[in-house]
Amino acid sequence: MRPLEGITVVALEQAVAAPFATRQLADLGARVIKIERPGAGDFARAYDTTVQGMSSHFVWLNRSKESLTLNLKQPDAKRILDLLLAKADVFVQNLAPNAIERLGLGAAVLREKHPPLIICGISGYGSSGPYRDKKAYDLLIQSEVGLISITGTEETPSKVGISVADIAGGMYSYSGILTALIARGKTGEGSAMEVSLLDALGEWMGYPAYYAGYGGSAPQRTGANHAVIAPYGPFTSGDEKLVYLGIQNEREWGRFCELVLQRPDVATDPRFHSNANRLEHRAELHETIHRVFRTFSAHEIIQRLDGAQIANAQMRTMQEFLDHPQWAARDRWREVHSPVGHLRALIPPVTMEGVDPVMKPIPGIGQHTDAILKELGFDSETITGWRRAGVV
């Protein structure tokens, strides 16, 4: 039995944050019923068409879910949703600011109507404060928490290349829901929680916030190099490939100089004999390392680094990521069915003894509408009428 078998989640979700949270629940066996707009569905379905005609975001976030289309502007659709919530364990939503209240589905209303229900609302900035009503997208949250200001090269601030604010919000929602399920198991009572993307990503900004707040200045943008540790970043080999390495302490620095550079004198050079000095003389440090690295191939450098037990990595392309030997050696790939056929997917990161993750199909828009409505007791004639009227 999977850990969340028997748990039903109703998700009024779109884009990334809420779908990411609910997919984690589905991976562990929860039944996730995804409410979508009739016709268009979750707008993330249309972000791109790169996965054999499907959106890469949607494929990533929505396996193992059931899709039910409802037009919640229609009274009959609201009645259907209310019947679902009466049987559900968890309700998750990440609609635009105030949209859930306009639908009459605010947390206070649902807590009174369905006391055992766990309610999770995901927003950009939270339910109070001057930013409450602002729309929030991942880029904008990265900007508001200062992440962009410390990311990129010295000349060019840059966003993180993945939806890190949405992912942070989704993961805190997921862990919050699991916590609420444990609490309900003790008390029998549901609960309401809110997760804002600003709060979630703000938590991840702890190190630069402390550094700036107490040190007087923010960590400098240093591209792929570490702002406060050296050497820590990319170096070019003789065959023009990038090798990344990181030195964490003086013991490793001495070993690096002796075994990798084969220049023990560098370790005691006054410019380099402490991390603070190495940061101050980073340009000279890098040139010293590059003079050695340019005489070797990337493979030879990595062999030396491994032999000296110095942390290192290759800069892989996305195709090389897909072909990474570690995935194959650990049997991490599975096939997931979808409306466009079978697609590859990595299994979830947590490997739990005796538990196989759920890897069910990615749903088409409204694929499960009829089955769910019949489960609620509605007959085919009623469902057909609702379809004509645009209710489902």
C-alpha positions, 0 to 999 in steps of 0.5 A: 500500500502506498503512503497516501492511498485513500486520500482524495485531493481536489485541485483548482490549479493552474500553471506550476506551484499548485500542480507541482504540490499535488503531483507529489501527493499523486506520486505517493498514491493520493487520488488527485482530481484536477479541475480544469476550464472546459475547452482550454483547461489549465493554461499551462497546457498551451505554454509550448508544444515541444513534447510531441505536441504537449507542453513540457511544463504540463507533462512534468507536473500532471501525471497520475491525475484525473481531469474534470472540467467545470465552469465554476461560473455556473451554479450546477458546476459549483454544486458538483464541486461542493459534492466533491469537497464533501468527500475529499481530504484536501483542497488545493487552489492557486487562482488569481488574487481574490478569485477563490473568494468571488467563487464563494470558496474561501477558506473560512466558508469551506472550514465551516462547511467541511470541518475535516477538509484540509485547505491549502491556498497558494498565492503570490504575496499572501492574503494581507498586506499592500501586495495582496492583490498583485499578480505574481509570476515566477520572474516577478517573485525572483525579482522581489526577493532580490534573487535576480540582484545576486544572480548572473555575471558582474555586468548582467543580473539574471533570473534562475533558469527554472521556475524556482519561486513556483517550485519553492511554493509547491514544495512548502504546500506539499510539506504543509499538507502532509503535516496537516494530514498527520495533525488530522490523524491525531485530532480529527480536525481539518485545517486551512493554510496559505503559502505565498511564493514570496514567503517560500522563496524568501526563506531560501534567501536566508544566506544572502539576507544575513550576509547583506543585513549584517555585513553591510553589502550583498554578495557580489554577482560572480557568474558561476563562481561562488561569491564567498569561497575560492576556488569554487566554480568553472575552469577551462581545460586544454580541450576547451571544456569546462570543469567545475570544482569546489574547495571547502577548507584549507585541508582540501586547498593544500591537497588540491595544490599538491595532487592536482596542480602538483604545485605545493608552493601555491598553497603557501603563497601569501596571496592564497593561504586563506580563503579571504586572501584567495577571494581578494586575489581571485583573478591571480588565483584563477590564472594560476589554476588555468595555467595548469589546467590548459595543459590537460584534457577535461577527463585528465583533470577530473581524474586528478580531482577525483584522486585528490578527493576534490569535489568536481563536476562537468557542465552537462548540456540538457541532452547530457543530463538526459543521458546521465549514466547515474540515471541508468545505473540506478534505474531512475527512468520510467515510461508514463502514458499520455494523450500523445503516447508513452513519455519518459519520466524520472521517478520521484527523488525520495526512494522509500523502502517497499514503496513504488511511486505512482506513474499513471498517465497524464490526462487529456482535458476533461478525460475523467469528467463523465466517470467522476460525475457518474461516481457522484450519482449523476446519469448520462442524460444529465451529464450530456445536458450539462455539456451542451450548457457549458457546465462541464 
